Structure formats: structure tokens, C-alpha cells
Amino acid sequence: MRLSAVLLRRWRREGFVVNDRHADVSVPIACTLEARELRSRFAEISALADHALLHHEQEGRTLHLRYGLGAAAQLERLVARERQCCAFLQFDMHRTPDAVHLDITAPAEAGEFVPLLYAHFVGQAARLDCACGPSGGCSSGGRR
């Protein structure tokens, strides 16, 4: 999948760790998934965004997501797995009568890379090939 390969290369270039034979273990912000598992997870997260994400908004280091109620069970399973592989991220999930809300907060050390961490959650990973950044438009919220 070209999309994931682009993201993996960019993460490595920018100093993030991906747990494979090319990883730099000295970087503390790390995903513990192998490269193949990571591509599969990105595809799963992006597919969930494509069919169930109602709204997203990034506020500083926190991404606020709102999903349809029908995605609750899938989202709960996904968040449980994400907490294991990306322990550096904080996941807060709650239900309301009309939606499931998920807030993801990155550590301060993630700095300018926060949009990269969140891109697949909002279905924007395809735009990572561009020169996106906090001011490049890829981090803006909106209705999907």
C-alpha cells in the first residue's frame, strides 16, 4: 500500500521510530508495531474514518473525533490495540446519546509531528505526500 510506505518513510526521516530492522531505538516516541502490522492498522483506522467519522477538530496536541454510534464496538477494540502499541498517546473515549467521542493527545515532545500522528485518524493520510504541517492545512478540522 503506497500510502503507508510514504508515511513510514516520512516518520523515519523525521525521527519517529517504527519497530522494524531500520528503527532508531533511541527515540522515545515509538509505535511498537512491525511495519506490515502498522500498514494494516493505518488502513483499518482510515477505513473507520471513511465510514463512521462525523467530525474532527485538532486543538493543540489533542485531536477530537466524533464517530457514529454504529462504530462503537469497532472503535473500542481499535483504541484498546492502539493503547498497547502507541503508549505515548493518551486516548480518552466516551459515548453520548448520539455519538462516540474519542480524544487523542500526543506528548509535548511530539511537537510539529502531531499532524503526522493523527493523519490516518481523519482520513488525510493520502495528503501526507504534500508539504503539510501545522500551518499547511492538513491539521485543520472539519466535518467529513
VEXROSE-622051 format. One record per residue (C-alpha): residue in three letters; x, y, z. Coordinates in pm, 1 decimal, decimal comma. Layout:
BEGIN
PT res       c1       c2       c3
PT ALA        X        Y        Z
...
This chain:
BEGIN
PT res       c1       c2       c3
PT MET      0,0      0,0      0,0
PT ARG    174,1    316,4   -122,8
PT LEU     10,9    542,5    134,2
PT SER    158,1    362,4    432,7
PT ALA    501,7    339,6    272,8
PT VAL    500,9    717,3    227,5
PT LEU    406,3    770,1    590,1
PT LEU    667,0    521,0    713,9
PT ARG    942,4    691,2    514,7
PT ARG    838,8   1032,4    640,4
PT TRP    822,6    914,2   1002,3
PT ARG   1172,9    767,9    973,7
PT ARG   1306,4   1081,4    804,5
PT GLU   1151,0   1299,0   1075,4
PT GLY   1290,8   1085,1   1357,7
PT PHE    996,9    868,9   1465,0
PT VAL   1056,8    505,0   1547,2
PT VAL    881,8    226,5   1365,2
PT ASN    961,5   -110,1   1521,6
PT ASP   1145,1   -278,7   1237,4
PT ARG   1505,8   -353,3   1149,5
PT HIS   1569,4     10,3   1046,7
PT ALA   1438,0    166,2   1367,3
PT ASP   1640,7    402,0   1581,7
PT VAL   1568,6    277,3   1932,9
PT SER   1692,7    597,9   2096,0
PT VAL   1376,2    792,6   2007,6
PT PRO   1116,2    771,0   2290,0
PT ILE    802,8    834,6   2081,2
PT ALA    755,4    497,0   1916,4
PT CYS    499,1    262,5   1772,6
PT THR    572,4    -96,8   1866,8
PT LEU    408,1   -248,1   1558,1
PT GLU    613,6   -410,3   1285,4
PT ALA    599,1   -226,1    952,4
PT ARG    349,0   -473,0    798,6
PT GLU    121,4   -452,7   1105,3
PT LEU    146,2    -74,1   1100,9
PT ARG     32,5    -54,4    737,3
PT SER   -262,0   -279,1    818,8
PT ARG   -354,0    -70,3   1124,6
PT PHE   -337,7    254,4    925,1
PT ALA   -569,4    102,8    665,0
PT GLU   -812,7     -7,4    937,4
PT ILE   -812,7    334,1   1103,9
PT SER   -855,6    516,4    772,2
PT ALA  -1143,4    285,6    673,5
PT LEU  -1315,0    356,3   1004,7
PT ALA  -1277,0    729,6    941,2
PT ASP  -1415,8    691,7    590,5
PT HIS  -1736,3    520,6    702,0
PT ALA  -1804,2    641,8   1057,6
PT LEU  -1622,9    968,7   1134,1
PT LEU  -1872,2   1252,4   1171,8
PT HIS  -1642,8   1535,9   1279,3
PT HIS  -1282,8   1605,7   1373,9
PT GLU  -1102,6   1902,8   1518,5
PT GLN   -744,6   1942,5   1629,5
PT GLU   -681,5   2164,6   1927,1
PT GLY   -310,7   2189,5   2000,0
PT ARG   -180,5   1839,8   2072,7
PT THR   -531,6   1694,0   2107,9
PT LEU   -740,5   1554,9   1826,0
PT HIS  -1114,2   1547,8   1898,6
PT LEU  -1304,5   1289,1   1694,5
PT ARG  -1676,6   1213,1   1681,7
PT TYR  -1798,8    884,7   1532,4
PT GLY  -2143,9    741,7   1466,1
PT LEU  -2279,9    510,0   1735,0
PT GLY  -2267,6    213,9   1499,3
PT ALA  -1888,6    220,0   1513,3
PT ALA  -1869,5    198,6   1895,1
PT ALA  -1762,1   -166,1   1925,5
PT GLN  -1507,5   -141,0   1644,0
PT LEU  -1370,6    181,9   1790,2
PT GLU  -1339,5     29,4   2138,8
PT ARG  -1137,9   -264,4   2000,6
PT LEU   -920,8    -30,2   1795,4
PT VAL   -847,5    200,3   2089,8
PT ALA   -754,1    -96,8   2308,7
PT ARG   -498,7   -207,7   2048,5
PT GLU   -370,7    147,2   1993,5
PT ARG   -311,7    190,0   2367,6
PT GLN    -81,7   -112,5   2352,4
PT CYS    126,7    -15,6   2050,1
PT CYS    129,4    362,8   2094,6
PT ALA    151,8    402,2   2469,4
PT PHE    292,1    753,7   2423,7
PT LEU    -53,9    871,4   2310,7
PT GLN   -340,2    933,9   2552,8
PT PHE   -679,4    800,4   2438,8
PT ASP   -999,8    918,8   2607,0
PT MET  -1325,3    774,3   2476,9
PT HIS  -1684,2    831,5   2586,1
PT ARG  -2034,3    787,8   2447,0
PT THR  -2314,9   1038,1   2426,3
PT PRO  -2670,6    958,3   2314,3
PT ASP  -2585,4   1040,6   1952,2
PT ALA  -2213,6    964,2   1905,3
PT VAL  -1889,2    813,8   2029,7
PT HIS  -1622,7   1070,1   2112,9
PT LEU  -1251,4    998,6   2106,1
PT ASP   -985,1   1245,7   2215,7
PT ILE   -624,1   1159,0   2136,6
PT THR   -349,2   1364,2   2297,1
PT ALA     15,4   1349,0   2192,4
PT PRO    300,2   1430,0   2428,8
PT ALA    461,9   1772,9   2413,0
PT GLU    774,3   1609,7   2267,3
PT ALA    579,3   1524,2   1951,3
PT GLY    580,6   1894,5   1864,5
PT GLU    537,7   1969,2   1496,7
PT PHE    485,3   1600,0   1414,1
PT VAL    139,6   1585,7   1573,9
PT PRO    -38,8   1616,6   1234,9
PT LEU    157,5   1312,4   1112,2
PT LEU     48,3   1110,6   1414,5
PT TYR   -316,6   1196,5   1354,4
PT ALA   -344,6   1192,1    975,2
PT HIS   -484,6    840,7    940,1
PT PHE   -746,4    903,2   1211,0
PT VAL   -908,9   1172,0    997,3
PT GLY   -865,0   1004,1    662,0
PT GLN   -598,1   1250,1    549,7
PT ALA   -302,3   1015,0    515,4
PT ALA   -311,6   1045,6    136,3
PT ARG   -226,5   1414,6    171,1
PT LEU     97,5   1345,4    361,6
PT ASP    287,0   1347,1     33,7
PT CYS    241,4   1724,1     30,2
PT ALA    434,3   1967,4    247,4
PT CYS    175,3   1955,2    522,7
PT GLY    241,0   2080,9    867,0
PT PRO     59,3   2254,5   1146,4
PT SER      7,6   2555,0    919,5
PT GLY    -13,8   2367,6    589,3
PT GLY   -381,1   2282,8    611,4
PT CYS   -356,0   1911,5    686,9
PT SER   -424,8   1966,2   1055,8
PT SER   -742,1   2166,7   1013,8
PT GLY  -1061,1   2017,3   1144,7
PT GLY  -1394,6   1992,5    981,0
PT ARG  -1695,8   1785,4    902,5
PT ARG  -1641,1   1473,1    696,1
